[in-house]
């Protein structure tokens, strides 16, 4: 079920190999990395393994600003809105966590958004997924991309997930299933 930046899974078993159900982890999970690295895909697959699970897409929270939206790389206002989206993501993650849900969020960390996730009591496990620019460009070619080529490359080179990550996973040569399994093992 999807609603405005949050997906809630009840372990429906959408995994083609059947549901793998694990206990609710103690910490929320924040997946970060450049565009088209697999953050959202992994988040949705993990949701079926850790029910009940909420998936918070921070890009969707940013898009809630419908008048006066500022791209993170364009101005101080963009950086302010980026941190605001991270704070709002933390509020949602905390609410779901306190209600007994597993929580996965995905965000491209820009400006000082990573510090927002680290500063609160929530302390999510931050997994930075990396891949080469060539690999992410190939993945992006298979789906709708809302960024210009210049913006895509800029985000790939300026995202700051590595600075705040608890662990890094290179997805360049991993299948989606292998990447999901690796992240699931880290989070479990």
One Martini backbone bead per residue (centre of mass of N, CA, C, O) as a GRO file, in nm:
protein
  188
    1UNK     BB    1   0.097   0.036   0.024
    2UNK     BB    2   0.054   0.375  -0.106
    3UNK     BB    3   0.141   0.703   0.058
    4UNK     BB    4   0.302   0.982   0.042
    5UNK     BB    5   0.614   0.838   0.087
    6UNK     BB    6   0.461   0.568   0.191
    7UNK     BB    7   0.521   0.225   0.258
    8UNK     BB    8   0.318  -0.059   0.339
    9UNK     BB    9   0.397  -0.374   0.480
   10UNK     BB   10   0.256  -0.725   0.533
   11UNK     BB   11   0.390  -0.965   0.394
   12UNK     BB   12   0.286  -1.054   0.080
   13UNK     BB   13   0.505  -1.197  -0.108
   14UNK     BB   14   0.644  -1.046  -0.372
   15UNK     BB   15   0.848  -1.242  -0.365
   16UNK     BB   16   0.912  -1.486  -0.601
   17UNK     BB   17   1.035  -1.692  -0.367
   18UNK     BB   18   0.898  -1.585  -0.136
   19UNK     BB   19   0.863  -1.538   0.188
   20UNK     BB   20   1.081  -1.355   0.411
   21UNK     BB   21   1.070  -1.372   0.759
   22UNK     BB   22   1.155  -1.124   0.994
   23UNK     BB   23   1.242  -0.957   1.247
   24UNK     BB   24   1.224  -0.667   1.400
   25UNK     BB   25   1.433  -0.429   1.403
   26UNK     BB   26   1.575  -0.201   1.617
   27UNK     BB   27   1.659  -0.038   1.364
   28UNK     BB   28   1.650   0.168   1.138
   29UNK     BB   29   1.675   0.222   0.778
   30UNK     BB   30   1.926   0.384   0.569
   31UNK     BB   31   1.932   0.449   0.230
   32UNK     BB   32   2.219   0.536   0.037
   33UNK     BB   33   2.293   0.725  -0.261
   34UNK     BB   34   2.288   0.739  -0.571
   35UNK     BB   35   2.133   0.742  -0.841
   36UNK     BB   36   2.039   0.421  -0.948
   37UNK     BB   37   2.146   0.201  -0.713
   38UNK     BB   38   1.869   0.067  -0.541
   39UNK     BB   39   1.712   0.177  -0.294
   40UNK     BB   40   1.405   0.133  -0.356
   41UNK     BB   41   1.415  -0.164  -0.435
   42UNK     BB   42   1.531  -0.268  -0.168
   43UNK     BB   43   1.316  -0.156   0.022
   44UNK     BB   44   1.077  -0.325  -0.094
   45UNK     BB   45   1.202  -0.605  -0.046
   46UNK     BB   46   1.244  -0.573   0.263
   47UNK     BB   47   0.949  -0.534   0.351
   48UNK     BB   48   0.878  -0.845   0.309
   49UNK     BB   49   1.094  -0.944   0.539
   50UNK     BB   50   0.985  -0.699   0.767
   51UNK     BB   51   0.715  -0.742   0.903
   52UNK     BB   52   0.607  -0.468   0.954
   53UNK     BB   53   0.654  -0.212   0.685
   54UNK     BB   54   0.810   0.100   0.624
   55UNK     BB   55   0.847   0.327   0.342
   56UNK     BB   56   1.069   0.608   0.304
   57UNK     BB   57   1.052   0.859   0.058
   58UNK     BB   58   1.226   1.150   0.048
   59UNK     BB   59   1.154   1.261  -0.229
   60UNK     BB   60   0.850   1.284  -0.164
   61UNK     BB   61   0.884   1.495   0.059
   62UNK     BB   62   1.007   1.717  -0.118
   63UNK     BB   63   0.746   1.726  -0.317
   64UNK     BB   64   0.552   1.874  -0.109
   65UNK     BB   65   0.681   2.115  -0.234
   66UNK     BB   66   0.489   2.304  -0.474
   67UNK     BB   67   0.584   2.595  -0.372
   68UNK     BB   68   0.922   2.673  -0.382
   69UNK     BB   69   1.096   2.471  -0.493
   70UNK     BB   70   1.437   2.354  -0.416
   71UNK     BB   71   1.713   2.256  -0.525
   72UNK     BB   72   1.982   2.150  -0.345
   73UNK     BB   73   2.208   2.280  -0.565
   74UNK     BB   74   2.092   2.597  -0.598
   75UNK     BB   75   2.059   2.670  -0.276
   76UNK     BB   76   1.993   2.748   0.043
   77UNK     BB   77   1.698   2.657   0.019
   78UNK     BB   78   1.763   2.369  -0.075
   79UNK     BB   79   1.916   2.289   0.183
   80UNK     BB   80   1.682   2.341   0.376
   81UNK     BB   81   1.483   2.136   0.243
   82UNK     BB   82   1.661   1.888   0.284
   83UNK     BB   83   1.660   1.896   0.596
   84UNK     BB   84   1.354   1.889   0.628
   85UNK     BB   85   1.312   1.611   0.501
   86UNK     BB   86   1.484   1.462   0.711
   87UNK     BB   87   1.314   1.538   0.957
   88UNK     BB   88   1.050   1.414   0.850
   89UNK     BB   89   1.160   1.130   0.824
   90UNK     BB   90   1.222   1.093   1.126
   91UNK     BB   91   0.931   1.120   1.221
   92UNK     BB   92   0.819   0.880   1.065
   93UNK     BB   93   1.011   0.665   1.166
   94UNK     BB   94   0.941   0.696   1.465
   95UNK     BB   95   0.641   0.635   1.450
   96UNK     BB   96   0.666   0.351   1.332
   97UNK     BB   97   0.856   0.230   1.541
   98UNK     BB   98   0.663   0.283   1.793
   99UNK     BB   99   0.438   0.087   1.637
  100UNK     BB  100   0.624  -0.180   1.535
  101UNK     BB  101   0.792  -0.110   1.288
  102UNK     BB  102   0.957  -0.140   1.024
  103UNK     BB  103   1.226   0.076   0.878
  104UNK     BB  104   1.262   0.232   0.552
  105UNK     BB  105   1.491   0.455   0.403
  106UNK     BB  106   1.539   0.691   0.124
  107UNK     BB  107   1.849   0.879   0.040
  108UNK     BB  108   2.008   1.155  -0.087
  109UNK     BB  109   2.289   1.286   0.046
  110UNK     BB  110   2.285   1.629   0.122
  111UNK     BB  111   2.464   1.829   0.254
  112UNK     BB  112   2.347   1.793   0.606
  113UNK     BB  113   2.144   1.548   0.628
  114UNK     BB  114   2.307   1.332   0.784
  115UNK     BB  115   2.310   1.488   1.055
  116UNK     BB  116   2.009   1.456   1.113
  117UNK     BB  117   2.009   1.144   1.146
  118UNK     BB  118   2.239   1.145   1.377
  119UNK     BB  119   2.113   1.346   1.605
  120UNK     BB  120   1.906   1.170   1.697
  121UNK     BB  121   1.747   0.894   1.863
  122UNK     BB  122   1.716   0.688   1.622
  123UNK     BB  123   1.966   0.574   1.477
  124UNK     BB  124   2.019   0.472   1.197
  125UNK     BB  125   2.108   0.251   0.967
  126UNK     BB  126   2.370   0.338   0.742
  127UNK     BB  127   2.352   0.261   0.394
  128UNK     BB  128   2.595   0.275   0.142
  129UNK     BB  129   2.532   0.279  -0.196
  130UNK     BB  130   2.735   0.176  -0.461
  131UNK     BB  131   2.842   0.294  -0.794
  132UNK     BB  132   2.903   0.344  -1.091
  133UNK     BB  133   2.822   0.562  -1.326
  134UNK     BB  134   2.772   0.357  -1.549
  135UNK     BB  135   2.577   0.174  -1.390
  136UNK     BB  136   2.363   0.395  -1.326
  137UNK     BB  137   2.305   0.475  -1.619
  138UNK     BB  138   2.198   0.197  -1.703
  139UNK     BB  139   1.966   0.188  -1.499
  140UNK     BB  140   1.828   0.458  -1.582
  141UNK     BB  141   1.755   0.357  -1.879
  142UNK     BB  142   1.509   0.160  -1.746
  143UNK     BB  143   1.381   0.438  -1.643
  144UNK     BB  144   1.240   0.694  -1.495
  145UNK     BB  145   1.377   1.026  -1.515
  146UNK     BB  146   1.388   1.353  -1.330
  147UNK     BB  147   1.667   1.412  -1.459
  148UNK     BB  148   1.920   1.542  -1.576
  149UNK     BB  149   2.225   1.460  -1.673
  150UNK     BB  150   2.365   1.673  -1.498
  151UNK     BB  151   2.218   1.609  -1.231
  152UNK     BB  152   2.294   1.317  -1.211
  153UNK     BB  153   2.604   1.362  -1.201
  154UNK     BB  154   2.607   1.551  -0.961
  155UNK     BB  155   2.483   1.356  -0.754
  156UNK     BB  156   2.698   1.137  -0.784
  157UNK     BB  157   2.941   1.343  -0.686
  158UNK     BB  158   2.783   1.490  -0.413
  159UNK     BB  159   2.710   1.281  -0.246
  160UNK     BB  160   2.728   1.202   0.137
  161UNK     BB  161   2.695   0.906   0.252
  162UNK     BB  162   2.988   0.819   0.334
  163UNK     BB  163   3.018   1.015   0.580
  164UNK     BB  164   2.755   0.863   0.746
  165UNK     BB  165   2.819   0.574   0.730
  166UNK     BB  166   2.828   0.247   0.864
  167UNK     BB  167   2.804   0.124   0.565
  168UNK     BB  168   2.932  -0.029   0.263
  169UNK     BB  169   2.797  -0.101  -0.076
  170UNK     BB  170   2.886  -0.257  -0.371
  171UNK     BB  171   2.665  -0.274  -0.671
  172UNK     BB  172   2.790  -0.303  -0.952
  173UNK     BB  173   2.798  -0.655  -0.945
  174UNK     BB  174   2.503  -0.672  -0.837
  175UNK     BB  175   2.225  -0.797  -0.782
  176UNK     BB  176   1.933  -0.729  -0.640
  177UNK     BB  177   1.927  -0.983  -0.461
  178UNK     BB  178   2.216  -0.957  -0.346
  179UNK     BB  179   2.183  -0.676  -0.225
  180UNK     BB  180   1.944  -0.740  -0.041
  181UNK     BB  181   2.083  -0.963   0.123
  182UNK     BB  182   2.312  -0.791   0.236
  183UNK     BB  183   2.135  -0.581   0.381
  184UNK     BB  184   1.968  -0.776   0.553
  185UNK     BB  185   2.212  -0.884   0.715
  186UNK     BB  186   2.292  -0.609   0.838
  187UNK     BB  187   2.000  -0.550   0.974
  188UNK     BB  188   1.931  -0.820   1.146
   0.00000   0.00000   0.00000
